[in-house]
């Protein structure tokens, strides 16, 4: 082989071309050296390689750089929403990042997330929206519009006692108080009698009809509960307990859309009505909106048997079996005499044996 013809490890041989290849250890932009007298084809090759290298460098993501998710949260009318909560959760409902919108409705969340599918949630009071997003390490800009919910307008006002409630005679109130006490002690017959006495004193006492709706729920007469609660609301639209009774009945009848609306109405009147949050979570669960249901219970953060039971069901459906079994355990510990306990024990036993994540049921 001539002295000025040399074979490289890439198998390239050029006679008198003066093209020299460096090793892989050199800078990628300096792979090729053009020496004096290089023929035009080598110059063209050099320029193409440089352009290709620059394009590749510009397109290659920095794997160590956090992902920035930013954008705008607006109302259904397109107005910026200040102080809205923004969350990023994975598809198993695990919260991975949070943020708050500024006065202009803008948010920015920086997170070190693996590429994949996530859910972006935005919430302000009763207004809640979610959107599934794909992250691939590139920054992402989003605009989310919160839905219009009439009950949300009510929740912005301070809770006040209705005029209808103020006109109720004290004797009727006393009978209703006794009815509640007997209901708590599971003396349903005694509670019914006290409600009847309250209505003899005041036949349009809305709260008494709400209490009767709870009695119908206790006897699993869901249609009767709806009738009593609807009558209570006809007398006093501000009767939050009647809305919760409606939500409970509709959830039990698996009419989850109507249950969601009723629960939102209750929370619009009394934002601190935790039973309303429980029924709203059940409605989300029933509609398959598992991450929204889990978030509602996270916000509630209450130690109560049914809360543990609903959370356990949600976690089962999200394939978080170990956490679900723990929540079932809390339920069994706190609700020893609950008729659902035996079914829960069977679910836990099957999960321990087979790892099944589909054995769950909606509490009624």
Residue pairs with C-beta under 8 A, 6 or more apart in sequence:
1 7
2 15
4 15
4 16
5 13
5 14
5 15
5 16
6 13
7 13
8 21
10 21
12 19
12 21
14 42
17 38
17 39
17 42
18 35
18 36
18 37
18 38
18 42
19 32
19 33
19 34
19 35
19 38
19 42
19 45
20 32
20 33
20 35
21 31
21 32
22 30
22 31
22 32
22 33
28 53
28 57
29 50
29 53
29 54
31 49
31 53
32 42
32 45
32 46
32 49
34 42
34 43
34 46
38 46
61 136
61 137
61 138
62 137
63 137
65 137
66 110
66 111
66 112
67 110
67 111
67 112
67 113
67 135
67 137
67 138
67 139
67 140
68 108
68 109
68 110
68 139
68 140
69 88
69 97
69 108
69 109
69 110
69 111
69 120
69 133
69 135
69 139
69 140
69 141
69 142
70 106
70 107
70 108
70 109
70 139
70 140
70 141
70 142
71 106
71 107
71 140
71 141
71 142
71 143
71 144
72 80
72 101
72 104
72 105
72 106
72 107
72 142
72 143
72 144
73 80
73 81
73 84
73 86
73 101
73 105
73 107
73 122
73 124
73 143
73 144
73 146
74 80
74 81
74 105
74 143
74 144
74 145
74 146
75 81
75 127
75 145
75 146
75 148
76 145
76 146
76 147
76 148
77 148
78 145
79 105
80 101
80 103
80 104
80 105
80 106
81 101
81 105
81 122
81 124
81 127
81 146
82 101
82 102
82 103
82 104
82 105
83 100
83 101
83 124
84 100
84 101
84 105
84 107
84 122
84 123
84 124
84 127
84 146
85 98
85 99
85 100
85 121
85 122
85 123
85 124
86 98
86 99
86 100
86 101
86 107
86 109
86 120
86 121
86 122
87 95
87 97
87 98
87 99
87 120
87 121
87 122
87 123
87 295
88 95
88 96
88 97
88 98
88 109
88 111
88 113
88 118
88 119
88 120
88 121
89 95
89 96
89 118
89 119
89 121
89 291
89 295
90 96
90 116
90 117
90 118
90 119
91 117
91 118
91 119
91 291
92 318
92 319
92 320
93 290
93 291
93 294
93 295
93 314
93 315
93 318
93 320
95 298
96 111
96 113
96 118
97 109
97 110
97 111
97 113
98 109
99 107
99 108
99 109
100 107
101 107
113 135
115 134
115 135
115 136
115 137
116 134
116 135
117 132
117 133
117 134
118 132
118 133
118 134
118 135
119 130
119 131
119 132
119 133
119 291
120 130
120 131
120 132
120 133
120 142
120 144
121 128
121 129
121 130
121 291
121 292
121 295
122 128
122 129
122 130
122 144
122 146
123 129
123 146
123 295
124 146
125 152
125 155
125 156
125 271
126 149
126 151
126 152
126 155
126 264
126 267
126 268
126 271
127 146
127 147
127 149
127 152
128 146
128 147
128 292
128 295
129 144
129 145
129 146
129 147
130 289
130 291
130 292
131 142
131 144
133 140
133 142
149 264
149 268
150 268
151 264
151 265
151 267
151 268
151 269
152 264
152 268
153 268
154 268
154 269
155 267
155 268
155 269
155 271
159 269
159 270
159 271
159 272
162 236
162 238
162 239
164 204
164 206
164 235
164 236
164 238
165 206
165 207
165 236
165 238
168 202
168 205
168 207
169 201
169 202
171 201
172 198
172 199
172 201
172 202
172 205
172 208
173 198
175 194
175 195
175 197
175 198
175 201
176 194
176 195
176 198
176 205
176 207
176 208
176 211
178 194
179 190
179 191
179 192
179 194
179 195
179 198
179 208
179 211
180 191
180 211
182 188
182 190
182 191
182 194
183 191
183 211
183 214
183 215
183 218
188 215
188 218
188 219
191 211
191 215
192 212
192 215
195 208
195 211
195 212
195 215
198 205
198 208
199 205
199 208
199 209
202 208
204 235
205 235
206 232
206 233
206 235
206 236
206 239
206 242
207 232
207 236
207 239
207 241
208 232
209 228
209 229
209 231
209 232
209 235
209 242
210 228
210 229
210 232
210 239
210 241
210 242
210 245
211 241
212 228
213 224
213 225
213 226
213 228
213 229
213 232
213 242
213 245
213 246
213 249
214 225
214 241
214 245
216 222
216 224
216 225
216 227
216 228
216 249
217 225
217 245
217 248
217 249
217 252
220 252
220 364
222 249
222 252
222 253
223 249
225 245
225 246
225 248
225 249
226 246
226 249
226 250
228 245
229 242
229 243
229 245
229 246
229 249
230 242
230 246
232 239
232 241
232 242
232 245
233 239
233 242
233 243
233 246
236 242
238 269
240 265
240 266
240 269
240 270
240 273
240 276
241 266
243 262
243 263
243 265
243 266
243 269
243 276
244 262
244 263
244 266
244 273
244 275
244 276
244 279
246 258
246 259
246 262
247 259
247 260
247 262
247 263
247 266
247 276
247 279
247 280
247 283
248 259
248 279
250 256
250 258
250 259
250 262
250 283
251 259
251 279
251 282
251 283
251 286
251 362
251 364
252 364
254 286
254 362
256 282
256 283
256 286
256 287
257 283
257 287
259 279
259 282
259 283
259 286
260 280
260 283
260 284
260 287
262 279
263 276
263 277
263 279
263 280
263 283
264 280
266 273
266 275
266 276
266 279
267 273
267 276
267 277
267 280
270 276
274 300
274 302
277 296
277 297
277 299
277 300
278 300
278 304
278 306
278 307
278 310
280 296
281 293
281 294
281 296
281 297
281 300
281 310
281 314
282 293
282 310
282 362
282 363
284 290
284 292
284 293
284 296
285 293
285 310
285 313
285 314
285 317
285 362
286 362
290 314
290 317
290 318
291 318
293 310
293 314
294 311
294 314
294 315
294 318
297 307
297 310
297 311
297 314
300 307
303 330
303 334
304 334
305 330
305 331
305 334
305 335
305 338
306 331
306 363
308 327
308 328
308 330
308 331
308 334
309 327
309 328
309 331
309 340
309 344
309 363
310 362
310 363
311 324
311 327
312 324
312 325
312 327
312 328
312 331
312 344
312 360
313 324
313 360
313 361
313 362
313 363
315 321
315 323
315 324
315 327
316 324
316 347
316 351
316 357
316 358
316 359
316 360
317 357
317 358
317 360
319 357
321 351
321 355
321 356
321 357
324 351
324 357
324 360
325 348
325 351
325 352
328 344
328 347
328 348
329 348
331 338
331 341
331 344
332 341
332 344
332 345
332 348
335 341
340 363
343 361
346 359
347 359
347 360
347 361
350 356
350 359
351 357
351 359
